[in-house]
Amino acid sequence: MTVIDMTLKNALKSQCDEVLVVLEPDNSEILSHVPKGVSIIENPERQEGIGSSIRAGIKAVREVTDAVIFLNG
């Protein structure tokens, strides 16, 4: 089991209402590990660093949200 597999498995087991994964576009290697129930957000600005991934994730979060948890996987 890969790090991304474990990270997403644990996120789906949590009490989170929604699980999102931010990826660079067309990342088929990681896409193959993303299970049903996880929303995929593409970050075309991945080369700018983790901050751009955080921004992409925040933009994709529902309007009514009490908290956000970031997991690196």
HUZI-V179107 format. One record per run of one state. SS is the DSSP state (hx for helix, st for strand, lp for the rest). FROM is the first residue (numbers start at 1). LEN is the number of residues. Records with the same first field share a line. If there is no record, write none. Layout:
SS->FROM-LEN + FROM-LEN
//
This chain:
lp->1-2 + 14-5 + 24-4 + 32-6 + 43-3 + 49-1 + 61-13
hx->3-11 + 28-4 + 46-3 + 50-11
st->19-5 + 38-5
//
